Amino acid sequence: MSVRFTILGSGSSGNCALLEAGDTQLLIDAGFSARQIRERLAGIGRTPERLSGILITHEHSDHIKGLGNLCGRLGVPIYANRLTREAIQKDFEDTPLPFVTFETGSRFSVGSVDVQTFSVPHDAMDPVGFVLETHAGSIGFLTDLGHATKLILERVRQARLLLLEANHDLRLLQEDMKRPWSLKQRILSRHGHLSNDAAAEVAGHLAEGPLEEIHLGHLSRECNRPELALKTVYKRLNAIGATQIRVFNTSQDQPSQTVVLNP
């Protein structure tokens, strides 16, 4: 039985993806309104009523916006570590939410999917990345991180498919007149966001593994261009002869094409 993975949207204003493995359906983050998430799921013939759970990377609004209406009304379990749970509860004080709490670095199962969690460097309470292990192979989920540690690279090394942040082009960020220098410093810090060049380095480190596809996420509207992100990552992969790896951009405005992984 195949595994299906759909990035419902990824960018500075909202992030959400759907993993389907047999009867298990998991959202990774819920950073759009509940209405938007429902509409995007409907566009691929799915409904939130079928969800087995929602995995949360961290508490920033572009990753949790839809939790109140989705989970408060439907009772969909929310999987988060303790510090992330506490931060989310402050944002949804009037809405009881059905949390399942995990420890960062732990493994657990949701239906037929084994979830491996690991710490990532970002300016949130306790941000995590995920490796989602299925009968058709593993999917790595790396979004919102300032740099890729050795631990991160080791955790995602066996992934067949990787969602990888490529937030900004360095020159476009430096030349941007709307962002104050303090914000630029935060983005560029080791707890900020990956640039195209940094994403390319991650791709290069993983090229000798089973990786087949990289989907570049969280692109800035003002400080990046989809063609720049693709060019930068492909340049690195081509330089080391890793021409077997396909690279795609994701969109803030619409779901990406569903990826089907066969065993």
N, C-alpha and C positions, 0 to 999 in steps of 0.2 A: 504494500500500500504506500502511495506517495505521500510526501510531506509538502505542504504549501506554505509559503511565506510571502506576505504582502505588506509593504511599507505604506501605510495609509497616508502618511505625510511626514515630512521632516524639515525643520528649519527653526529659525529663532522665535517664531510665533506659535509653534506647536509640533509635537512629536508623538507618533503612535504607530505601532505595527501589529500585525496579526500573524500568529503561528498556528497552523492546523496540522495535527498529527493524529490520525484516526478520529476518535470522538473527542479528543482534547483540543480546545480552542483557547489560546492565550493571547491577551493583549500585552504588549510591552510598552509601558507608559500610556497615558491618556491625556495628552496635552492639548486637545481640542475640546470645544464644548461638547456636552453629551449629544446635542442635536447633530453637530458636525460628524461626530464619530458614528452615530447611527446612520446618517446619510452615506458616509463613505463605506461603511459595512454593507449597506443595502446595495451600493453600486457593484459589489462583487457577490451579491446574493447571500449575505450573511446578516445575522441580527445579534445584538448584544445579549439577548436572552439565552443564547447558546454558549456564552462564554464560561470557561472553567475557572478563570481567574485573571487578574491583572498584575503583572510584575512591574515594580516601580524602581527606576534607577536612582532618582533623587527628588527632592521636594520643590524644585523650581516650577513656576506656574506653567511653563510651556511643556511640562511633563505630567501635570496632575489636574489640569483645568476641569476635565470632565468627570472626576471621581465622585463628586457630591451627588449629581443626578443619576449617574450610571449605577453606582454601588449602593447609594442610600436607598434607591427605589427597588433595585433588582436583587440586592444582596450578593452581588458578585464578590468573591473574596479578593482582598488586596494584599499582595505579598510585598512586604517592605521590612527593612531592618528597624531596630528600635528608634534610633535618632531620626530617621526619615519619617517613621510613623508619628512620632511626637510632633515634628514640624508640620506634618499634614493635618493632624488633629487641630492644631491652632488655627489653620486656615478654614477648617470646616467645623467650627465649634458647635454649630447648631444641628449638625448632621451626624448621627451615629454611623460609623463605617465599619464593615466587617474585616478587620485586619487579621492576617496570619503573619506573625513576626518571625524573621529568620536572623541568624547571626551572619555578619559579613564574613565571607570565606567558607561558608557552609554549603552543603549540597542538600537538595530536597527534591521531591517529585510532585508534579501536578499531573494526574492522570498518567498518560504514557510518556510524558516529557520529564527528563531529569534536568534539573537546573543547577548549574554551578555558578556561585557568586564570588566576586573578588573586588577588592577595593580599587578605585581609580582616583587620581588627583584632580579635584575640581573644588570650586568654592561653594560647597554645600555641606550639610551636616555630616553625612556619611555616604557619599555617592558610590555606586557600584556599577560594574559591568556584569554581563551574563554570558555564559555559554549554555546553549539550549541543546541538549543531547537527545536525538530521536533515533528511531530505527533506520532512518535514511542518512544519518550523519549529523554533524554538529553545526550549529549556527552561532557565530559570535556577534555580540552586541556591544559596540564601543561608541558611545556618544557623550559629549561634554567631558573632556579630559584635557588637561594642560600639557601632559607629555605621557608617553607610553613607557612605563617601567618594565624591567625585566620580568616581573611577575605577570604583568598584563600580557606581554608577548608570549610567555610560556603558556598561559591559560588558553589563549585563542589559537595556538599553533596548529591544532588538529581540526579547525573549522573548515567545512566545505564552502560556506558562505559567510561573509562578514559585512555587517553594517559598520562603517567607519566614518567618524567625523572628519570633515574637511571644511572647516568653518570659514576661513578667510584666506585671501591672498595678501601676503605681507605688504606689498607696495600699495595696494588699494586701501588697506587698513591705515597705513601710515599717512596716506594722502587724504583720507576722509575728513571733511571739515565739520561734520555734524557731531562726531564723538569727541568728548573732552579727553585730554591726555590721560586723566586718571582711569577712564574706562578702557582706553587703548592698553594701558599698562596691565589692567586686570585680564583682558583678553589674551595678551601676550605672555602672561605669567605662567609658571609651571603648574598653576591650579586654574588655568583659564580654558582656552579652546585650542584644538589642533589646527594649524595652518595647512594649506595644500602641501607644502614641502614636508611638514611633519607627517602627514598622512602617507605621503609617498615613501618616506623612510619606513613606516610601519609595514606598508605593502612589501617593500623590499625584504624586510626581515622574515616575512611569512611565506616568501615565494617558493621555498623548497618543500613546503608541506602539501597537504591535500587541497589547498585553497583553489576554488574554481571561479568564484565571483566576489567582487567587492562592490558594495553599494555605498556611495559617498553621501553622507547625511549632514544635516544641520548647516547647510550653506547659508552664509549671510547674504541678504538681498543686496546690500549696499557695498560690501567689502569683498565680494567674490563674484565670479562668473562661472557658470557650469562648464563652459568650454575650457577655462583655465584650470579648474580642478581636474577634469579628465586628462588634459594635456600633461599636467605635472605628474600625476600618478603613472600614466602610461609611459612617460619618458623614463622614469625610474625603473619600471618593470622591463621595458625594452632594453635598457642599458645592461641588465643582468641576464637577459635572454629568457625572461619569464613570460613569454608570449602566450602561454596557455591560459592565463588569468584574464577574465573579462571584467571590465570596470563600467559601472553605470552611475548616473546621477539620480538622486531622489528629488522630489518636488514638495514644496510647502503647500501647494494649491490643489494637488490631486494625488490619488494613490498611484504608486508605481505598478508596473505589470507584475502579476503574481509569478513568483519563482516556484517551480515544481522540482522537488528533489526525489529522485527514485532510488530505492535501496540498491 
